[in-house]
Amino acid sequence: MDLDLAQVRAFLATADRLHFGQAAEQLAVSQQALSKRIARLESGLGVQLFLRGGHAVELTEAGRRFLEPARRTLVHADRAVAAARHVDRPLRIDFWGHLFMPMRTLRPVVDHLTGTGPAVETGPGRDLPGVLDALGRATTDVGFGRVHRLGNTAQDSAYTHRLVRLEPVDVVVGTGHRLAGRSEVRPEDLRSSVLWCPAALERLDFYRHFAEHFGIPTASGPANLGVDHLLEQVAADPARCALVPAGMDLPDLAARIRCIPLVDPTPLYAWSLIWRASDTHPGVEQLLRAFADVGGRSRWLEYRPGRDWLPEADVQDYCSGPAAPGGTRP
């Protein structure tokens, strides 16, 4: 059979959301029209792609087998249209890890590409799962943030990721905190403090590993309302502390908080790029070279075992990744 791309789009939108109403809204069609497209696709293929029961929607085994090839087919079709129209599509980068200010790292690299590399569009993603979803649907080309929890499943093997920066982390405390007068602090000195988290600890992978490794108690607010709100909460309680990127610009409450370097060891926040292993945007290679150029000058991949600290998974990424300017090997 010849695949109808409108039917494939209907299938993918429904498979991504497992909800006919949301898929129809995404495609700007009625739910009835969406259902008809999927029914015609199933009829042509001679298999059932979805199990429909009440409000629940699930992929059948045939639907799961069809999913990734269908996704690749649609990506190729969209690129064929763009090529025929001579459209140079910008390289889209979605970033996450907003607490650690990803644009501080991304902006100089994008500036480095200006005029010599591909046009670049950047936009915020919610978190790693959200950006993986956008990559899978080919609505973005590259993710930038802390990559963790990738295993060896078939889905994970569809992506390639590379460590591009290890950023030192400071501790921030209010002026009433017992450590506020220190010029530097060791992580173990924080054991009598409370590491204040802007969201549930299970959603903050770096915070969780840091607290568990150094035995620091944690607490969190009801919702993540941004960096400024986090710092307000720390400034208001002399027992609280938080982790922030080293050398961050302090907001209006600079008179009420102190940013103090962490030493012996210095925690490092790992930034990575992640992209589709196939159907890669041609600008990805230039982006990687730009990270090597900018990061090499600033020693973004310097890691000193014993003096620096990384979660174990990040150490493995560092040791197994390609050599880069400014980096050292343990």
N, C-alpha and C positions, 0 to 999 in steps of 0.2 A: 504494500500500500504506500501511497504518497502521504507523508505527514502534513497535516494542516497546522501551520504555526500558531494560528489563533487558538486551536484546540490544545496545543502543547503549552501555550502561555496559561490557559485556563487550568490545565493540570498542575503546572508548577506553582501557580499562585495558591491553589488549594492545598497542595502537598506541603508548602512552606508554612501555612497557617493552620491547616487541618480544621478549617472553618469556611463553609461556603459563602456566608454573608460577608466576611472580611475579604475573602478573595475577590468576590464580585465588586466590592467597593474599591479595591485596589485597581481593578481593570476598568472601572467606570462602566460596568454593564449590570444588567439586572441579574438577580440570583437565578431566575429561570433560564436566561440566556447562557449563563455559566454552566448550569446543570446540563443543558442540551449539548453544549460543546463537549463536555466530558463524556456524556453518553455516546455521542457520535464517535469520539476517539476510542472508547472501549469497544464499541461495535466493530470499528475498522480493525482494531488489534485482535479482537476475538478473546479478550481477557477482561476481568474486572480489576480496576485499578484502586478503588476505594471500598472500604466497608462502611456502610452508613447505618447507624443505629441510634434513633432518637436524635439527640443533639451532638453525639460523638461521631467523629470522622477519623478513620485510620486507613493507612496504606495497606493494601494487600501485599503478598510476597511479590506478585507481578509488578505492582506499583513501585515497590522498593527497587526492583531490578531496573525498571524503566527510568527512575528518577535522574540519576547522574548522566546517563547518555542523553536524555531529553534536555537537561540543563546545558550540556555542551553544544547540542544541536542549536539551541536558541541563541547562545552566545555567538556561534559562528554565523548564524543568519543575520544577527544584528551588525556584526562586523562586516559582512559582505555588503550590506546596504550602505554602511558608512564608507566603505572603500569605493563603491560605485559612485557615491556622491562626492568623493574626494574630501571627506570630512576628517580633519586631524583631531581626534578626540583627546581632550586633556587627560592627564594622569590624575585620577581621583584618589586621595588619601584620606581615610577616616581614622581619627585618633581617639584614644580613651586614656583613662588614668588621670582625670582632671585635677585631682588633689595634688599631683606632682607636676602640674603645669607642662604638658607635653609640647606646647607651642614654643617654649623656651629653647627646646632642642630642634624642633622641626623648622622653625622660621629661618635660621641661618642657612640651613640646607636648601630650602626652597629658594631663598635669595641667591644662593650659589648657582642654582640651575637657571635663573632668570637670564634670558637672552642666549643661552647656549644649549639648554636642554628642552624637554617637553614643557608645554603649558601645564601648570599644576593647579588643581582645585583641592582645598582642604576643608574638612567638615567634622564636627564632633560625632562620635559614636557613643552609645550608652556604656558598653563594656565589651570584653572579649567575645562572649557568645553573640552579642548583637552585631559586631563587626564581622565575625565568621559567617553569620547569616547573610549580611550584605555582600560579602565576597562570593558566597555560594550562589547568590542570585545575580551576580555580575553587576550589581549597582554601585560597587566600588572596586578599585583595582588593588589597593594596598592598605593594610592596617598598620597603625603605629601605636605601640603601647607595651605593656608588660604581657608577654606571652607565657602562659602557664597552663597546666593540665592537658596539654596535647599528648596523646598516647600513640598507639600503633593501630588504631581502627582504620577501616577503609575511608571513613570520612576525614580523619585527620591527615591521612596520607595524600589527600588532595591539595594540601597546602605546603608551602615552603616558608621557613622563617629564619631570620638571621639577627643575631645580637649586634646592635650598632652603638650602644652607649651604656656605660656604667656610671651613674650619677651619684656623687656623695650625698648623704642625707644628714640634715641637722635635726636637733630636737628644739622645739619651741615651748616655752613655759611663760607663765605670767610673772610680773615683777615681784609678786608675793611668794613665789615658789622658793623653797630652801636652796635650790641650785641656781637661782637667777643671777648671782654674782660671779659664777664660775666663767672662766675663759674657754674651757672645754669640759666635756662630760663623757664618762665611759658608759656604755649601755647598762652595765650592772648597777650603776648608781641610780638607775631609774626604778629599781625594784620596790622602793617605798612610795613610788608615785603611781598614778593611774594613767595608762595610755588611752587617751580619749579618741574614739573612733567616730568618724562622720557617718558611718553606716554599720550594719551588722557585720561582725568580724569575719564571717564566712564569705562575705563579698569583698573583703580587703585582703587579698592573698599575701601581700608583702607585710602588712601590719601583723597578720596572724603568725607568719613564720618568725618575724622578729620577736613578738611577745612570747611565743612558745620557746624559742631558743634561749632567750635571756631571762626567762622567768618573771616577766613584767605583767602585773594585773591589768585588765582592760575593762572599759565600759564604753557604751555608745549611746548616742542620742536617738530620737525617734525617726529622724529622716536626714538624708544628706542634703544640706542646704548651701553647700559651697564652702570655699576656703575661708572667706571672710567670717562666715557664721562659725566655722570650726575654731578659728582663732579667738573669736568673742567668747566662746565657751571655755577655752583654755585660760584666757585672761581673767575670767570671773571666778576661777577656782584654784587656789594655791596648791592643790594636790595633783592637778592634771598636767599632762604633757601631750605633745603630738609630734609626728614626724613630718618634715617638709623638705623640699629640695634645698641643698646648700646654697646660700647666697641669694635667697629669694628676696624680692622687693617687698618690704612690709607695708601694709595698708595704713589707714589712718590711726590704727591702735598701736603704732610703733612705740608710743610712750608707755604702753601697758604690757608689752610682751618682750621676750628676749629670745633670739635665735642663737643657739650655742652649738658649735661643732661637736660631733660625736667622734670619739677616738678609742683606740685599743679595744676592739677594732672599729673602723669606720664602716657603717653600713652603706652598701651601694645598691641603687635602684636600677634594675636592668630594663633597658628600652630595646625593643626589637621591631623589625619590619616583618610582616607576614603577607603572603600573596598566593594566588592560585598556582599550583605546580604546572598546570596546562593553561592554555589561552591567556598567556601572560602579556600584559601591556608592554609594548616595546620600550617604554620609558623607564621600566623597572631597573634595567641595567645601569642607565645613567643616574638614577636615584641612588643606587648602591655606590657608584663611584663618587657621587657628591658627598655621601656620608663618610666614605673613606677619606676624602680630601679634607673636609671640615673637621671630622673627628680626629684625624691624624695630627693636625696642627694643635688641637686642644687636648690630646691624650685621652680621648673619650673611652678607650678600651683598656686603660691601665688598671691592673688588678694585682695587689700585693698580698699573697696568702699570709695569714697571720696578723697583718696590719689592717686588712679589709675583711668585711663579712658579706657573704652572699648566701641566700637559701641554696640548698644542695642542688636543686634542679637547675638553677642559674649557673652554678659552678660547672655542671656537666655541659650546659650549652656553651659556656666560655671555652672549655677544654676541647670540645668537639668541633667548634666552629672554625671557619677559615681564618688564617692570620690576617691581621689588619694593622695599619700604621698606628703607632702610639700604644699598642697593646703589649703585654708581657705574658708569658706562659708560666703557670705554676711549676 
